Structures are given as structure tokens and as C-alpha cells.
Amino acid sequence: MTQENINETLPFTFRTENGIGYMTLNRPSSYNAFDHPMVEAFETFLRERRYDEDTRVIILDGGEAKGFCAGLDTNKYAPEIFKMSPVQAYNAQVRMSRLFLGMRQIPQPLICCVHGAAAGIGFSLAMASDLRILAEDARFSAAYINIGLGGADMASSYFLPRLIGAGRAYEYLLTGNWMDAKTAMELGFASRVVAKEKMIATAEELAKTMTEKNPMGIRMTKEAINVSLDCPGLEAALNMEDRNQIMMSYTYRMT
């Protein structure tokens, strides 16, 4: 059974089928770059997923664009931001950056399928996802330093050191150099590197395995991992795990 939730005015499409959500970025003429409507639509999407029990796992991909996501729309949205007052510009920055917090707060695991270039915000979309399936031509750049901004933006200074280690993260954030798919796999950034035409099928295989598990178990596992990334030490991580397991055992006994 297929549940359609597609709005052609939005810069992406979304549908849910058998518990798996399929989100496809849909601004191919601009390499799926983020403009203001894209930010607003993504905000709404994440807000709706917070209490969406029908969608168990989400697969995110770049659709028909030449690359996954080029980052901020420098032709359209960036000039608008530069014309804003300092307060308005700050609010725009905060609004974009909080999308990546929202990606971690939704209960559904996110599987990001990346082909071609993922730069700036595109890189952060991959970092904020829970699993990454890469096409052989995938490549990543924290491009902010290349355009005269600080090299740490859109949660990159948080995610990248945790995903590949601080030593290599410093390199990519300070230089803006590209990380190719092979290097991403070697550094533990990617779950799989496959031919582009196999990306979605590979993601579906992982998603189907997750949908076969206890929904609360999957949700609490994602929550525990996220909390453990920030917790002050082993004891705090164990407290979270203990809470989850006891809650799960009582849930199991009641069903």
C-alpha cells in the first residue's frame, strides 16, 4: 500500500511505502541548492516527521540533479541574505543550521544516498543523516572556507570530527578540499559505496531490515546514539542504555 504525500510546489517530493519514506530533492536546474522556500519546506517536513508513526525509515536522495546538493543557492538566496539587516541575516543563518538538529531529533533513521557533489549544506545533509550510501562519483566539500567564510558551518564542526576523527576533520574544514567516495569509505564516513544505479536498492535493503525491528527499539537506538555523542562519559551513556532496555522489556511484556 502506498501513501502519497507529494506537492509539486515543494522543492522535493516525499512518499511513504511499507513504512519507508522516500524523500527526493527536486531542484535539478540548480543542483538542489537551498533557497528560502527550500529551507521552509525542509523545516515543515522535519516538523511533520516528529510524530509520524507511519514512516519508520527515510531514504534521502538527490534525484535527477547532476550532483546531490550544491549547498546554498549563491545565485538567488545568498544575495538576499547579504541585503538583510544583521538581525535578519542572523535569523536566516540560525534557521538553516537548525535543520541539521531537526534531522537528528526526528525518530526515523535517515539513509542518505549521495551521487556527485555534496558541498556546503549538501555535505551537512549527509553528515546529519544516520547512514550514508555513496555512488562511486560522490564527493564532499565543506566549501565555506573557499568563499571567504569560516570553514565551520551548518553543523560541520560538530559532525565531521565525530564521524572521521578530529585530525582529518581539521584538514577538510580548513582547506575546503574534496573528499572522494573511496576516502569517505576508508575514513568510516560511508556505510557503502556502490554504483549509482544501485544506491536506492542498497538503501532499501537496509531500510527494510530496520522496518522488521520493533519500532520503539529503532527509535530509542537512534536516540541513545545521539545522546551518547554528547554525554560527558561512560556512566551517562550506560544510564541511557539501561533506561532504554528496561522500557523496551516492559513494552515487550505488555504486548
Steps between C-alpha positions, in 0.01 A plus 500: 500500500639839402432827680571799277598835648623686195461874448636623170553849642758364744867467403495132584263206479409264781305177515471216751474138394500203739642715780785640288497870415656612172612863494648626174648847461346660194686812385711335228560821303683647802669179620243479783643814660308638797302820460249649746202285388722191528589590859134557587391174336771301676401653835140394445604153390707441813228636726245261347729201546537553875169325567464302178448134598440380144850590380754274670816574297578778249712473186628836375646541150587767245271384222580605145741781587857474373617491862335433835495858631716804421429668835358849531350650185767763434312643201172558680502464880851619587446848345172526694680426827769761431226764461342415837550686825745335743214357705321365194822347365570338836149358512543359147827337606345351813201375308717313249736354757219368721386275215784266591395490863152414377638211296642347818185566703256315275454137607549350154850388398610695193685324219666752269577394142762729348607524138733762356585809701374570851635838603424728793144429608507188281794368701314578822189314380717192465674556833173548689354179355544172684632291212667602175481304174733648240520471124850447370513862378390652834721770645471742789625847586446733794522778247447793738871578537531518120258793474653711777289378791602301806565136415268373774133546413168314486599261782816386321726575799279271709435210266819460301744445792261244647467316170860490375709620795625847582831466314349454154204726579741789561646440154169512314354791697814714471571433132160444341662213308281229353460158662425232240289187551797269542650719772160540665470123523853462636435762768177335612280782372302275265309179561525385137646613169307357204419576138259792475220282364524275808485775764126496565478120496786481749330756724169314470664177612627668816170683554297179467719333760426789738125490437501136610622602846299631793413863407567621852830316504616674182389838631672456835818371338530817290426709808760317709771541238428871466503553877821300537675725247452788743506329839781582747615144545437126516265515799262739326500278190427193713214680676338570163546141383365361829192721479431395144539128565273502805236698310526256209473194723183632663359592159569144382330350806190709443454393138 
